[in-house]
Amino acid sequence: MTGLVYLIPIALFLGALGLAGFLWSIRSGQYDDMDGAAERILHDDEP
């Protein structure tokens, strides 16, 4: 039972850290162009 005293705050902290990282990635524009990279690899670069 004493292990839960340590594990629950650690789990909550890691969950909040993951949520903060996800929200940061949304705000920085990581998910703005989902199809661009998939289509860009199919086209040849022009010299």
PyMOL commands that place a pseudoatom at each C-alpha (Angstrom):
pseudoatom trace, name=CA, resn=MET, resi=1, chain=A, elem=C, hetatm=0, pos=[0.000, 0.000, 0.000]
pseudoatom trace, name=CA, resn=THR, resi=2, chain=A, elem=C, hetatm=0, pos=[2.844, 2.402, 0.632]
pseudoatom trace, name=CA, resn=GLY, resi=3, chain=A, elem=C, hetatm=0, pos=[4.000, 1.862, -2.927]
pseudoatom trace, name=CA, resn=LEU, resi=4, chain=A, elem=C, hetatm=0, pos=[0.826, 3.518, -4.177]
pseudoatom trace, name=CA, resn=VAL, resi=5, chain=A, elem=C, hetatm=0, pos=[1.770, 6.675, -2.308]
pseudoatom trace, name=CA, resn=TYR, resi=6, chain=A, elem=C, hetatm=0, pos=[4.744, 6.986, -4.654]
pseudoatom trace, name=CA, resn=LEU, resi=7, chain=A, elem=C, hetatm=0, pos=[3.322, 5.488, -7.819]
pseudoatom trace, name=CA, resn=ILE, resi=8, chain=A, elem=C, hetatm=0, pos=[0.117, 7.542, -8.111]
pseudoatom trace, name=CA, resn=PRO, resi=9, chain=A, elem=C, hetatm=0, pos=[1.840, 10.971, -8.062]
pseudoatom trace, name=CA, resn=ILE, resi=10, chain=A, elem=C, hetatm=0, pos=[4.488, 9.723, -10.484]
pseudoatom trace, name=CA, resn=ALA, resi=11, chain=A, elem=C, hetatm=0, pos=[1.791, 8.429, -12.860]
pseudoatom trace, name=CA, resn=LEU, resi=12, chain=A, elem=C, hetatm=0, pos=[-0.125, 11.716, -12.631]
pseudoatom trace, name=CA, resn=PHE, resi=13, chain=A, elem=C, hetatm=0, pos=[3.042, 13.701, -13.294]
pseudoatom trace, name=CA, resn=LEU, resi=14, chain=A, elem=C, hetatm=0, pos=[3.958, 11.603, -16.341]
pseudoatom trace, name=CA, resn=GLY, resi=15, chain=A, elem=C, hetatm=0, pos=[0.412, 11.872, -17.673]
pseudoatom trace, name=CA, resn=ALA, resi=16, chain=A, elem=C, hetatm=0, pos=[0.469, 15.660, -17.268]
pseudoatom trace, name=CA, resn=LEU, resi=17, chain=A, elem=C, hetatm=0, pos=[3.890, 15.773, -18.938]
pseudoatom trace, name=CA, resn=GLY, resi=18, chain=A, elem=C, hetatm=0, pos=[2.588, 13.787, -21.910]
pseudoatom trace, name=CA, resn=LEU, resi=19, chain=A, elem=C, hetatm=0, pos=[-0.480, 16.017, -22.184]
pseudoatom trace, name=CA, resn=ALA, resi=20, chain=A, elem=C, hetatm=0, pos=[1.688, 19.141, -22.054]
pseudoatom trace, name=CA, resn=GLY, resi=21, chain=A, elem=C, hetatm=0, pos=[3.910, 17.740, -24.819]
pseudoatom trace, name=CA, resn=PHE, resi=22, chain=A, elem=C, hetatm=0, pos=[0.891, 16.936, -26.968]
pseudoatom trace, name=CA, resn=LEU, resi=23, chain=A, elem=C, hetatm=0, pos=[-0.614, 20.398, -26.488]
pseudoatom trace, name=CA, resn=TRP, resi=24, chain=A, elem=C, hetatm=0, pos=[2.744, 21.996, -27.298]
pseudoatom trace, name=CA, resn=SER, resi=25, chain=A, elem=C, hetatm=0, pos=[2.969, 20.003, -30.533]
pseudoatom trace, name=CA, resn=ILE, resi=26, chain=A, elem=C, hetatm=0, pos=[-0.513, 21.151, -31.550]
pseudoatom trace, name=CA, resn=ARG, resi=27, chain=A, elem=C, hetatm=0, pos=[0.297, 24.801, -30.833]
pseudoatom trace, name=CA, resn=SER, resi=28, chain=A, elem=C, hetatm=0, pos=[3.597, 24.645, -32.715]
pseudoatom trace, name=CA, resn=GLY, resi=29, chain=A, elem=C, hetatm=0, pos=[1.894, 23.406, -35.889]
pseudoatom trace, name=CA, resn=GLN, resi=30, chain=A, elem=C, hetatm=0, pos=[3.088, 19.801, -36.024]
pseudoatom trace, name=CA, resn=TYR, resi=31, chain=A, elem=C, hetatm=0, pos=[-0.304, 18.565, -37.247]
pseudoatom trace, name=CA, resn=ASP, resi=32, chain=A, elem=C, hetatm=0, pos=[-1.169, 21.345, -39.697]
pseudoatom trace, name=CA, resn=ASP, resi=33, chain=A, elem=C, hetatm=0, pos=[-0.251, 19.545, -42.936]
pseudoatom trace, name=CA, resn=MET, resi=34, chain=A, elem=C, hetatm=0, pos=[-0.919, 15.825, -42.553]
pseudoatom trace, name=CA, resn=ASP, resi=35, chain=A, elem=C, hetatm=0, pos=[-1.055, 15.013, -46.286]
pseudoatom trace, name=CA, resn=GLY, resi=36, chain=A, elem=C, hetatm=0, pos=[1.829, 17.178, -47.487]
pseudoatom trace, name=CA, resn=ALA, resi=37, chain=A, elem=C, hetatm=0, pos=[4.668, 14.878, -46.479]
pseudoatom trace, name=CA, resn=ALA, resi=38, chain=A, elem=C, hetatm=0, pos=[2.866, 11.799, -47.778]
pseudoatom trace, name=CA, resn=GLU, resi=39, chain=A, elem=C, hetatm=0, pos=[2.373, 13.360, -51.196]
pseudoatom trace, name=CA, resn=ARG, resi=40, chain=A, elem=C, hetatm=0, pos=[5.755, 15.101, -51.317]
pseudoatom trace, name=CA, resn=ILE, resi=41, chain=A, elem=C, hetatm=0, pos=[7.648, 11.814, -51.304]
pseudoatom trace, name=CA, resn=LEU, resi=42, chain=A, elem=C, hetatm=0, pos=[5.795, 10.638, -54.417]
pseudoatom trace, name=CA, resn=HIS, resi=43, chain=A, elem=C, hetatm=0, pos=[6.880, 13.573, -56.580]
pseudoatom trace, name=CA, resn=ASP, resi=44, chain=A, elem=C, hetatm=0, pos=[10.330, 13.795, -58.135]
pseudoatom trace, name=CA, resn=ASP, resi=45, chain=A, elem=C, hetatm=0, pos=[12.467, 16.799, -57.342]
pseudoatom trace, name=CA, resn=GLU, resi=46, chain=A, elem=C, hetatm=0, pos=[13.148, 19.029, -60.283]
pseudoatom trace, name=CA, resn=PRO, resi=47, chain=A, elem=C, hetatm=0, pos=[16.820, 19.735, -61.002]
for i in range(1, 47): cmd.bond("trace and resi %d" % i, "trace and resi %d" % (i + 1))
show_as sticks, trace
zoom trace
